[in-house]
Amino acid sequence: MPSAAYDSGVTADDAGLARFHVLGTEDAREALRACCAAPAWVDAMLAGRPYPSRDAMLGRARAALAELDWAGVRTALDAHPRIGERVSGGGREASWSRSEQSGMDGSSAQVRTALVEANRAYEERFGHVFLIFATGRTDIEMLEAARTRIGNDEATERAIVREELRKIVELRVAKLLDGLAAEHPGGTT
């Protein structure tokens, strides 16, 4: 398949990646914040432009997350809604959160109440929101995970949180690029 050269100076077959490269810095910053709210992560991702491929961009996303100190991770966590809460607002991040938590759509009042309690207990134990890669998980699976993870020691839970955040961020970077491609079919115009 022949590749197309875009204004960014990068040769790519990925229209979303090409579109990302030609976004102005502030537009790119805003788009990246929807993927991860940690400023250090956003700055690292901006500094890596242009990316030669989607895989390279995802690799940088993983590396930049791994480089975050716990305060940076906490900043990212603070942008996530509690599992089971109705996500309000517009924009990419809110839309993605609603989609990612779609396993809660048919949840009973009993399960929702149990999740509120599990979220509260988790937050009291660890001092931050319970984060889980919710895509493809049912309400019961998320509730069970919250109940199980509350028994973890802090070091174990921090490692799990970092892994869950990594999965969410990678999914959102892919969604960002796919969305940019859909918004601008055929390239960067």
C-alpha contacts under 8 A as a table, 3 or more apart, distances in Angstrom:
res1	aa1	res2	aa2	distance
2	P	13	D	7.74
3	S	11	T	6.35
3	S	12	A	5.67
3	S	13	D	5.12
4	A	11	T	5.89
4	A	12	A	5.91
4	A	13	D	6.14
5	A	9	G	6.70
5	A	10	V	6.17
5	A	11	T	4.55
5	A	12	A	6.49
6	Y	9	G	5.90
6	Y	10	V	6.19
6	Y	11	T	6.52
6	Y	12	A	7.61
6	Y	18	A	6.31
6	Y	187	G	7.68
6	Y	188	T	7.29
7	D	10	V	7.53
7	D	22	V	6.81
7	D	188	T	7.94
8	S	18	A	7.06
8	S	21	H	5.66
8	S	22	V	5.90
8	S	50	P	6.82
9	G	50	P	7.96
10	V	18	A	7.54
10	V	50	P	6.73
10	V	51	Y	7.41
10	V	52	P	6.13
11	T	52	P	6.98
12	A	15	A	7.44
12	A	17	L	7.61
12	A	18	A	6.72
12	A	52	P	6.92
12	A	53	S	6.69
14	D	17	L	5.34
14	D	18	A	6.22
14	D	53	S	7.60
14	D	54	R	7.43
14	D	181	A	7.80
15	A	18	A	5.01
15	A	19	R	6.06
15	A	177	L	7.93
15	A	180	L	7.62
15	A	181	A	5.06
15	A	184	H	7.88
15	A	185	P	7.19
15	A	186	G	6.80
15	A	187	G	5.14
15	A	188	T	7.30
16	G	19	R	5.05
16	G	20	F	6.12
16	G	176	L	7.70
16	G	177	L	4.28
16	G	178	D	5.62
16	G	179	G	7.02
16	G	180	L	4.79
16	G	181	A	3.96
16	G	182	A	7.67
16	G	184	H	7.98
16	G	187	G	7.74
17	L	20	F	5.00
17	L	21	H	6.33
17	L	51	Y	7.76
17	L	53	S	7.37
17	L	54	R	6.58
17	L	177	L	5.73
17	L	180	L	7.85
17	L	181	A	7.73
18	A	21	H	5.21
18	A	22	V	6.78
18	A	187	G	6.86
18	A	188	T	6.59
19	R	22	V	5.41
19	R	23	L	6.54
19	R	180	L	6.33
19	R	181	A	6.98
19	R	184	H	7.57
19	R	187	G	6.59
19	R	188	T	4.98
20	F	23	L	5.36
20	F	28	A	6.80
20	F	177	L	7.07
20	F	180	L	7.10
21	H	49	R	6.62
21	H	50	P	5.79
21	H	51	Y	7.85
22	V	188	T	7.20
23	L	27	D	5.88
23	L	28	A	5.55
24	G	27	D	5.29
24	G	28	A	6.04
25	T	28	A	5.11
25	T	29	R	5.97
25	T	46	L	7.60
26	E	29	R	4.89
26	E	30	E	6.15
27	D	30	E	5.15
27	D	31	A	6.18
28	A	31	A	5.02
28	A	32	L	6.07
28	A	46	L	7.43
29	R	32	L	5.16
29	R	33	R	6.13
29	R	42	V	6.44
29	R	43	D	7.84
29	R	46	L	7.16
30	E	33	R	5.12
30	E	34	A	6.74
31	A	34	A	5.53
31	A	35	C	7.16
31	A	92	R	7.96
31	A	176	L	7.28
32	L	35	C	5.12
32	L	36	C	6.42
32	L	37	A	7.79
32	L	42	V	5.95
32	L	45	M	7.83
32	L	173	V	7.65
33	R	36	C	5.00
33	R	37	A	4.66
33	R	38	A	7.35
33	R	39	P	7.75
33	R	42	V	6.43
34	A	37	A	6.58
34	A	92	R	6.19
34	A	93	E	4.77
34	A	172	R	7.68
35	C	93	E	7.16
35	C	168	I	7.88
35	C	169	V	5.37
35	C	172	R	5.11
35	C	173	V	5.97
35	C	176	L	7.78
36	C	41	W	7.11
36	C	42	V	7.16
36	C	76	A	5.74
36	C	169	V	6.16
37	A	41	W	7.74
37	A	42	V	7.37
37	A	75	T	6.43
37	A	76	A	4.66
37	A	77	L	7.99
37	A	79	A	6.33
38	A	41	W	5.36
38	A	42	V	6.42
38	A	72	G	5.46
38	A	73	V	6.81
38	A	75	T	5.38
38	A	76	A	4.87
39	P	42	V	5.03
39	P	43	D	6.06
39	P	72	G	7.60
40	A	43	D	5.10
40	A	44	A	6.13
40	A	64	A	7.93
40	A	68	L	7.19
40	A	72	G	7.08
41	W	44	A	5.12
41	W	45	M	6.19
41	W	61	A	7.58
41	W	64	A	5.50
41	W	65	L	6.32
41	W	68	L	7.20
42	V	45	M	5.13
42	V	46	L	6.19
43	D	46	L	5.10
43	D	47	A	6.08
44	A	47	A	5.08
44	A	48	G	6.34
44	A	64	A	6.25
45	M	48	G	5.21
45	M	49	R	6.94
45	M	57	M	7.84
45	M	60	R	6.85
45	M	61	A	6.68
45	M	64	A	7.38
46	L	49	R	5.59
48	G	51	Y	6.58
48	G	57	M	7.94
48	G	60	R	7.48
51	Y	54	R	7.15
51	Y	56	A	6.06
51	Y	57	M	5.69
52	P	56	A	6.41
52	P	57	M	7.84
53	S	56	A	5.13
53	S	57	M	6.44
54	R	57	M	5.05
54	R	58	L	6.16
55	D	58	L	5.05
55	D	59	G	5.99
56	A	59	G	4.96
56	A	60	R	6.21
57	M	60	R	5.11
57	M	61	A	6.18
58	L	61	A	4.88
58	L	62	R	6.28
58	L	170	E	6.32
58	L	173	V	7.24
59	G	62	R	5.17
59	G	63	A	6.23
60	R	63	A	4.98
60	R	64	A	5.90
61	A	64	A	5.22
61	A	65	L	6.20
61	A	169	V	7.55
61	A	170	E	7.10
62	R	65	L	5.21
62	R	66	A	6.23
62	R	166	R	6.44
62	R	170	E	7.58
63	A	66	A	5.04
63	A	67	E	6.28
64	A	67	E	5.08
64	A	68	L	6.59
65	L	68	L	5.31
65	L	73	V	7.94
65	L	162	R	7.92
65	L	166	R	6.94
66	A	162	R	7.91
68	L	71	A	7.68
68	L	72	G	5.37
68	L	73	V	6.26
69	D	72	G	5.34
69	D	73	V	6.49
70	W	73	V	4.92
70	W	74	R	6.08
71	A	74	R	4.97
71	A	75	T	6.29
72	G	75	T	5.07
72	G	76	A	6.43
73	V	76	A	5.07
73	V	77	L	6.17
73	V	162	R	7.51
74	R	77	L	4.88
74	R	78	D	6.02
74	R	128	H	7.33
75	T	78	D	5.21
75	T	79	A	6.87
76	A	79	A	5.60
76	A	80	H	7.28
77	L	80	H	5.44
77	L	128	H	7.20
77	L	129	V	6.57
77	L	131	L	7.24
78	D	81	P	7.81
78	D	128	H	7.37
78	D	129	V	7.03
80	H	97	S	7.90
80	H	129	V	7.57
80	H	131	L	7.71
81	P	85	E	6.70
81	P	87	V	6.85
81	P	97	S	7.68
81	P	129	V	7.73
82	R	85	E	5.55
82	R	119	N	7.09
82	R	129	V	6.23
82	R	130	F	6.74
82	R	131	L	7.72
83	I	101	Q	7.16
83	I	115	L	7.32
83	I	119	N	7.56
83	I	130	F	7.27
83	I	131	L	7.60
83	I	142	M	7.87
84	G	101	Q	7.40
84	G	104	M	6.19
84	G	112	R	6.28
84	G	115	L	6.58
84	G	116	V	7.39
86	R	98	R	7.69
87	V	94	A	6.26
87	V	97	S	6.86
87	V	98	R	5.99
88	S	94	A	6.59
89	G	94	A	5.98
90	G	93	E	7.81
90	G	94	A	5.71
90	G	95	S	6.49
91	G	94	A	5.71
91	G	95	S	6.20
92	R	95	S	5.17
92	R	96	W	5.97
93	E	96	W	5.10
93	E	97	S	6.06
94	A	97	S	5.08
94	A	98	R	6.23
95	S	98	R	5.25
95	S	99	S	6.31
96	W	99	S	5.06
96	W	100	E	5.96
96	W	172	R	7.63
97	S	100	E	5.01
97	S	101	Q	6.05
98	R	101	Q	5.30
98	R	102	S	6.16
99	S	102	S	5.16
99	S	135	T	7.69
100	E	103	G	7.66
100	E	133	F	7.84
100	E	134	A	5.58
100	E	135	T	4.59
100	E	136	G	7.63
101	Q	104	M	5.80
101	Q	105	D	7.66
101	Q	134	A	5.58
101	Q	135	T	6.36
102	S	105	D	5.23
102	S	135	T	7.47
103	G	106	G	7.22
103	G	107	S	7.74
103	G	134	A	7.42
103	G	135	T	7.47
103	G	136	G	6.77
103	G	137	R	5.74
103	G	138	T	4.50
103	G	139	D	5.43
104	M	107	S	5.07
104	M	138	T	6.65
104	M	139	D	5.03
107	S	111	V	6.23
107	S	112	R	6.53
107	S	139	D	6.32
108	S	111	V	5.30
108	S	112	R	6.26
109	A	112	R	5.05
109	A	113	T	6.05
110	Q	113	T	5.18
110	Q	114	A	6.19
111	V	114	A	4.96
111	V	115	L	6.12
111	V	139	D	7.32
111	V	140	I	7.32
111	V	143	L	7.68
112	R	115	L	5.04
112	R	116	V	6.26
113	T	116	V	5.09
113	T	117	E	6.35
114	A	117	E	5.10
114	A	118	A	6.07
114	A	143	L	7.37
115	L	118	A	4.85
115	L	119	N	5.86
115	L	143	L	5.77
115	L	146	A	7.97
116	V	119	N	5.14
116	V	120	R	6.16
117	E	120	R	5.10
117	E	121	A	6.18
118	A	121	A	5.16
118	A	122	Y	6.00
118	A	143	L	7.20
118	A	146	A	6.14
118	A	147	R	6.24
119	N	122	Y	5.10
119	N	123	E	6.05
119	N	129	V	7.07
119	N	130	F	6.19
119	N	146	A	7.20
120	R	123	E	5.19
120	R	124	E	6.16
121	A	124	E	5.13
121	A	125	R	6.16
121	A	150	I	7.61
122	Y	125	R	5.06
122	Y	126	F	6.03
122	Y	127	G	7.63
122	Y	128	H	7.69
122	Y	129	V	7.37
122	Y	130	F	6.38
122	Y	146	A	7.20
122	Y	150	I	5.63
123	E	126	F	5.27
123	E	127	G	4.74
123	E	128	H	5.00
123	E	129	V	5.65
123	E	130	F	6.83
124	E	127	G	5.57
124	E	128	H	7.86
125	R	150	I	7.12
126	F	154	E	7.09
130	F	146	A	6.98
131	L	161	V	6.30
131	L	164	E	6.72
131	L	165	L	7.31
132	I	142	M	7.45
132	I	161	V	7.41
132	I	164	E	5.47
132	I	165	L	7.54
133	F	164	E	5.36
133	F	165	L	7.29
133	F	167	K	6.47
133	F	168	I	5.82
134	A	137	R	5.31
134	A	138	T	7.90
134	A	142	M	7.13
137	R	141	E	6.03
137	R	142	M	6.60
138	T	141	E	5.16
138	T	142	M	6.35
139	D	142	M	5.20
139	D	143	L	6.16
140	I	143	L	5.05
140	I	144	E	6.04
141	E	144	E	5.13
141	E	145	A	6.12
142	M	145	A	5.07
142	M	146	A	6.24
143	L	146	A	5.17
143	L	147	R	6.27
144	E	147	R	5.11
144	E	148	T	6.06
145	A	148	T	5.04
145	A	149	R	5.89
146	A	149	R	5.29
146	A	150	I	6.27
147	R	150	I	5.62
147	R	151	G	7.59
148	T	151	G	5.94
148	T	152	N	7.71
149	R	152	N	5.33
149	R	157	E	7.01
152	N	156	T	6.02
152	N	157	E	5.74
153	D	156	T	5.48
153	D	157	E	6.19
154	E	157	E	5.10
154	E	158	R	6.03
155	A	158	R	5.17
155	A	159	A	6.37
156	T	159	A	5.26
156	T	160	I	6.38
157	E	160	I	4.99
157	E	161	V	6.02
158	R	161	V	4.99
158	R	162	R	6.16
159	A	162	R	5.20
159	A	163	E	6.35
160	I	163	E	5.10
160	I	164	E	6.14
161	V	164	E	5.07
161	V	165	L	5.99
162	R	165	L	5.06
162	R	166	R	6.08
163	E	166	R	4.99
163	E	167	K	6.36
164	E	167	K	5.23
164	E	168	I	6.31
165	L	168	I	5.07
165	L	169	V	6.01
166	R	169	V	5.18
166	R	170	E	6.07
167	K	170	E	5.25
167	K	171	L	6.19
168	I	171	L	5.18
168	I	172	R	6.14
169	V	172	R	5.00
169	V	173	V	6.06
170	E	173	V	5.17
170	E	174	A	6.29
171	L	174	A	5.21
171	L	175	K	6.17
172	R	175	K	4.80
172	R	176	L	5.94
173	V	176	L	4.97
173	V	177	L	6.29
174	A	177	L	5.24
174	A	178	D	6.07
175	K	178	D	5.02
175	K	179	G	5.86
176	L	179	G	5.10
176	L	180	L	6.15
177	L	180	L	5.10
177	L	181	A	6.20
178	D	181	A	5.11
178	D	182	A	6.22
179	G	182	A	5.01
179	G	183	E	6.05
180	L	183	E	5.05
180	L	184	H	6.12
181	A	184	H	5.22
181	A	185	P	5.49
181	A	186	G	7.78
181	A	187	G	7.29
182	A	185	P	5.45
184	H	187	G	6.12
184	H	188	T	6.38
184	H	189	T	6.65
185	P	188	T	7.93
186	G	189	T	7.77
